[in-house]
Amino acid sequence: MGNTTDRDASKRALHARRASSFGAHAMDYAEHRPDYPLAAIRWALEAVPTVPAPIVVDLGAGTGKLTEGLLAVGASVIAVEPDDGMRVELMRRLPGVRALEGSAEEIPLPDGSVDAIVAGQAFHWFDQQRAFPEFARVLCKGGTFAALWNTDDMRVDWVAELGRVARSDASAPPPELGDAQLPEHPLFEIFERAEFPHTQRRTAESLAATIGTHSHTLVVSPQQRAEVLRRVTEYLRSRPETAEGEFDLPLVTLVLRAELRDN
Ligand SMILES: C[S@@+](CC[C@H](N)C(=O)[O-])C[C@H]1O[C@@H](n2cnc3c(N)ncnc32)[C@H](O)[C@@H]1O
């Protein structure tokens, strides 16, 4: 029993360390992480009226990767991000966007003030028990919450093997997000799920740099981080698909969306 409690506490501590690991590498993050396909963003916001421009919160906005896509589909975006390093990089890249310090559990906006809340690559870091009531507070009637993730397309052999090669001591299984594991909350309608094909143009070196912005390589020792990134580069240089020049990293963008329930 004691051991289980210790294990749970150390899992929670690692999760918290990973959630707050990105800011120290914000410029690399902005340079090397993929953007989001506009079709995925449009699907996420399908139920949101588009005229006039919907007010959309990009929650856990980081350096603004999803913010840019939201702007491209015509949204009026408010970026909310707890990490100073990430938020400063977002403000440097997108000076016209309103960027606020805040979190999923404490969104610094009035009740019923936004049409949608979206989270790119961030929902799994939230304390969902506290976040869902906060979403419901901030959303207007009929508002939407959506979560997006760019995931590596594990159906492709060299990509699946890369996932194994890139593991560190801090790696955890990716969040289970199949139809059977959709989030549920009484304040929201049943979640819907869709997938969109996507790619990111990379070289062996730039894909290693992308992996160097993943939290499981950010929270380990400098020695282990260097070893993982060396292994990744060596692996990519050894595969015919990725050895020379530029290639497309196959991605699947996963989107979950749900409307606020009418009470
Ligand atoms: C992997 S980054 C994603 C950044 C950006 N949305 C994107 O798509 O590139 C995860 C972001 O979530 C933020 N984050 C972590 N915990 C959070 C929380 N509880 N509430 C809001 N954001 C959080 C981190 O600071 C980080 O910027």
The ligand as an SDF file (V2000), in Angstrom:
LIG
                    3D

 27 29  0  0  0  0  0  0  0  0999 V2000
    3.0580   20.6680  -25.6610 C   0  0  0  0  0  0  0  0  0  0  0  0
    2.7470   22.3620  -25.2890 S   0  0  0  0  0  0  0  0  0  0  0  0
    1.4930   22.8220  -26.5030 C   0  0  0  0  0  0  0  0  0  0  0  0
    1.5820   24.2560  -26.9100 C   0  0  0  0  0  0  0  0  0  0  0  0
    0.6560   24.6810  -28.0330 C   0  0  0  0  0  0  0  0  0  0  0  0
   -0.7400   24.5790  -27.6730 N   0  0  0  0  0  0  0  0  0  0  0  0
    0.8950   23.8950  -29.3060 C   0  0  0  0  0  0  0  0  0  0  0  0
   -0.0470   23.3370  -29.8460 O   0  0  0  0  0  0  0  0  0  0  0  0
    2.0470   23.8490  -29.7560 O   0  0  0  0  0  0  0  0  0  0  0  0
    1.7550   22.2180  -23.8180 C   0  0  0  0  0  0  0  0  0  0  0  0
    1.4480   23.5590  -23.2310 C   0  0  0  0  0  0  0  0  0  0  0  0
    0.4780   23.4020  -22.1920 O   0  0  0  0  0  0  0  0  0  0  0  0
    0.8310   24.2610  -21.1410 C   0  0  0  0  0  0  0  0  0  0  0  0
    0.2000   23.7520  -19.9060 N   0  0  0  0  0  0  0  0  0  0  0  0
    0.6730   22.8310  -19.0310 C   0  0  0  0  0  0  0  0  0  0  0  0
   -0.2030   22.6680  -18.0190 N   0  0  0  0  0  0  0  0  0  0  0  0
   -1.2460   23.5090  -18.2600 C   0  0  0  0  0  0  0  0  0  0  0  0
   -2.4640   23.8050  -17.5720 C   0  0  0  0  0  0  0  0  0  0  0  0
   -2.7920   23.1840  -16.4470 N   0  0  0  0  0  0  0  0  0  0  0  0
   -3.2910   24.7390  -18.1000 N   0  0  0  0  0  0  0  0  0  0  0  0
   -2.9770   25.3500  -19.2680 C   0  0  0  0  0  0  0  0  0  0  0  0
   -1.8440   25.1050  -19.9600 N   0  0  0  0  0  0  0  0  0  0  0  0
   -0.9970   24.1980  -19.4720 C   0  0  0  0  0  0  0  0  0  0  0  0
    2.3520   24.2450  -21.1250 C   0  0  0  0  0  0  0  0  0  0  0  0
    2.9000   25.3520  -20.4470 O   0  0  0  0  0  0  0  0  0  0  0  0
    2.6590   24.2350  -22.6160 C   0  0  0  0  0  0  0  0  0  0  0  0
    2.8100   25.5210  -23.1400 O   0  0  0  0  0  0  0  0  0  0  0  0
  1  2  1  0
  2  3  1  0
  2 10  1  0
  3  4  1  0
  4  5  1  0
  5  6  1  0
  5  7  1  0
  7  8  2  0
  7  9  1  0
 10 11  1  0
 11 12  1  0
 11 26  1  0
 12 13  1  0
 13 14  1  0
 13 24  1  0
 14 15  1  0
 14 23  1  0
 15 16  2  0
 16 17  1  0
 17 18  1  0
 17 23  2  0
 18 19  1  0
 18 20  2  0
 20 21  1  0
 21 22  2  0
 22 23  1  0
 24 25  1  0
 24 26  1  0
 26 27  1  0
M  CHG  2   2   1   9  -1
M  END
$$$$
